[in-house]
Amino acid sequence: MSENPSRTVFFISDGTGITAETLGHSLLAQFPKSGLRQVRIPFVDDLDKALDAARLIREARAIDGVRPIVFSTLVNPHPESGLRDADALFVDLFEQFIVPLEAELGQRSTHTVGRFHGIAESQDYKARIEAINFAMSHDDGVSSDGELADADVILIGVSRSGKTPTSLYLAMQFGVKAANYPLIPEDFERNKLPGELHRHRGKLFGLTISPERLAQIRQERRPNSRYAAIDNCRFEIEAAQKLMRRENIQWLDSTTKSIEEISATILQAVRLNRPAY
């Protein structure tokens, strides 16, 4: 057996499994050489589904030759009981936090299945959906001056520098209305921002990227084009950074940053104190 054998990790939940997976990933990131195969099993909300999950855990144990790891956010003890006869390391994420919180707050948890009780009817959920629609409708400079006034933040930068995925992440995770506006050769020739952006300077945040990474991304989109040429990428990035420095706009190099890091920096920079959903 190798020093770091392949091992299966299960994320099991009576909801979507996203919470279990997110928390599990945060813990597993501390063990980068562990050779893990990951399986999400959502909506385990009755005993039969729990028994099916237990069968998959046992099969993984037989194939891998080592115990699987199971991250669980099951809140109903009845389905959870169906998992316990499987040979695995169980990490009950809710139990780790719910029990001390119950003791501290002096009340019992509702043990409600799902990420948030009544989330589909909540104002936060509606705000998030509205922000997602806003990001999709105001992508790549498709915004009037009046619409930009409704934005919480406006991302600027050259094409393919990460503006669109960051806008969507801000919307989905924080309910932030993010528009994005590409800087184009005409802006560099004038060495000034488009007029509509001047009126919303306080909402602007810039993204940049290394020329090599930008050329790689653009090559996948438009192979062997002037758009993807390394010398053109260098020119655009240098011109964009010069413009942002001249206009005193905060900006971040996205080359080695995760979308979570980029978004956290933007929220702090534009002073948007929004909770993650």
N, C-alpha and C positions, 0 to 999 in steps of 0.2 A: 504494500500500500504506500502511496506517495506521502510526502510530508504534509501536503495540503490537499487532501482528497476532495473530489467534487462533492458538494453537499447541497441539498435542496432546502430552500427557505420558503415557508408558506406564510402568506398574509391572509388571515381568515377573519371575516367580519359578518355581522348580520345586516350590515349596510353595504355601501359601495366598496369598502376595503381601502379607500384612499387614505384614511387616517392611519390605519395599521401600516400601510406601505410607507407613508411619509415618515412616521416615527421610526419604523424599522430601518429604513434607509439611513436615517440620521445616525443610528447606532452602528449599523454595519459599515458605514463609511470609515469608522475607526479601525477596520480590519481589511485593508485593501488587497491582501494576498490570500484571502480565504477561499477563493474558487467556488462561488455560490451560484446555484441555479434558482431562479425566483419564480414563484407561482402565486398568483392572487386568486382566492376563492371568495367571492362576495355573496351576500344574501343567504348566509347560512342561518336561517331563522326558524328551523324546526329540527327535530331529532333525526329524521331520515337524511336530511342534507348534511348534518353533522357526522352521521355514520358513513356517508359517502366520502366526506373529507378525510375521515380517519382511515378509510381504505386507501386513499391516495397517499397518505402519509406513510402507511405501512409499506406500500409498494416502493416509495422513494427510499425507505430504509433498506429494503432488500436490494435495490439496484445500486445505491451509493455505497453500501457497506458501513455507513455511519449514520448516527441519528440525525434526522432533519431538525431544523429550527422552526418553530411555529410562533409567529407574532399574532396575537388575537386581540380583537376589540369586541368580542361577544359580550353583551350585557345581560342576556337571558341565560340563567344557569342551566336550563333544561337542555338546549342544544349543546351547550358546552360540555355537559356530562358525557355526550356521545364521542367526544374527542379524546378523553383522558386515557383510554386503553391503548392508544397508539404510542409507540416508543419514540418519543421526541422530546426536545427541550422546549417547553411551553413558556412563552413570555406573555403574560396577561397584562397588556398595556393599561387597560382601564383599572384593574385591581391595584396596580402600582400607585395610581393617582387618586382614584375614587375613595379608597378607604381612609387615607390621611385627610382628604378634604372633608369627608363626612365627620370625622372626629373634630376637625378644626372649626367647621361651620355649625356643628351641633345639630345637623339634620341629615336625613337619609336622602340618597340620590333617587331620582325618579326611575332610574334604569330604563330610560326610554330608548328604544331601538332607533338607530339612525344618527347622523352626525349632529343635527340640531332638531329639537322638537318643533314641528310646525314651520320648518325652514321655507317651504314653498309659499307660505303666506306672509313671511316676515318682510319688513321694510328693507332689511339688509339684502335679502335675496333679490327683491325687485330692483334695488339700486345696482346690484351686480349685473343683472340681465340688461338693464338700461345702459350700463357702462360698456358692456360687450357690444351691444348694438351701435353705440356711439363710436367705439374704436373701429369697427368694421366699416362704418359709414364715413369715417374721416381718416381713411388710410391714404398714404402717398399723396398728400396735398389736396385731397378732395374735400375742401372746406371753404366756406365763405367766411368773410370777416365776422359776420354775426354769429356763425356757428362756432368759430374759434373762441368767442366770448364765453361759451358754455363749457369749454374744456377746463379740466383741472390742471393739466400739464400738456405741453406741446413739445414733442421730440423732434429734433432736427439733426440732419447728418446726410452724408452721401448715400446713394442707393445701395442697399444690401448691407448696411452697417448694424442692423439689428433693431430697427425702430418698430417694425410691425409686430414681431413676436413679443417685444417688451410691452408694447401698448396693450396687446391682448392679455398678457399675464397680469399687468396692473389692473385691468378690468375684471378678470376672472377671480383673482385672489383678493383684491382690495376694493373693488367697486369704484376705481378711479377712471374718470373720463379722460382718456389720453388720445389726442390727435397726433398725427405725425406728418412731417413736412420735409420732403427731400430737398437738399441743396443741389442745384444744377449749374452747369457751366455759365449760364447767364448771370447767376448770382456771383460767381467768382470773378467774372469780367467787371461787374460793377463794384465788387468788393463791399457789398452791403446787403443787408437782409431785404427780402421782399417787403413791400409796404405794409401788408396786412400783419406780418409778424412783429413789426415795430410797435404796433399798438398793444401787443400782448407780451412784452418783453419779460415781465415778471413770471410768466408761465413757461419760458423756454428752457429746455435742457438739451445739450448736445451729446450725440454718440459718435465716436470715431472707432477706427479699427486699423490693424496693421495692413499695409499695402499687399503683402504676400497672402494673408488670409482673405482679403477682399477679392484679389484676383482669382483665388481658388473658388470662392463662392460664385463669383460672376461667370467663371469658366463653365461651371455646371449648368448655369442658366442660359448663357449664350456663348457656346464654344468658339474659340478662335476669332472673337470679335474685338473691335477697338474698345468696346465697353469693358472687356475683361483683361485687356492688355496691362501688364504690370506697370509700364511707364505712365499710362493713363490713370491707373489706380493711385500711384504715388502723387501725381499732379493733383487729383481731386481731393485726396486726403490732406495734403499740405495746404491747399487753398481753403478747404473747409476749416481746418484748425486755425489758420491765419484769420479767417473771417470771424470765428467764434472768439478768438483772443481780442480782436479789434472791437467787437461788440460787447466784450466783457460777459460772455455767456458761459455758465458752468458746463463742463463736458467731461465725459468718461470714456476711456479706451475699453471697448467691449471684447477685445481679442481673447483674453484669458479669463474673463469673468463669466460666471454662470448667470442665467437670467434672474435668479433669485437675488444675487449680489447686486446686479445692475438696478433692479427694481427697488431694493432697500436703499441704495444710494440716492436714487431719484426721489423717493418719498422723503428722505431726510433733507435733501437739498432744497426741495420746493415746499418743505414744511407741511406735508400732508400726513397727518397722524391718523392713519386708517388701520383698523384691525383686519387681520387676515380672516377669510371666511373658512 
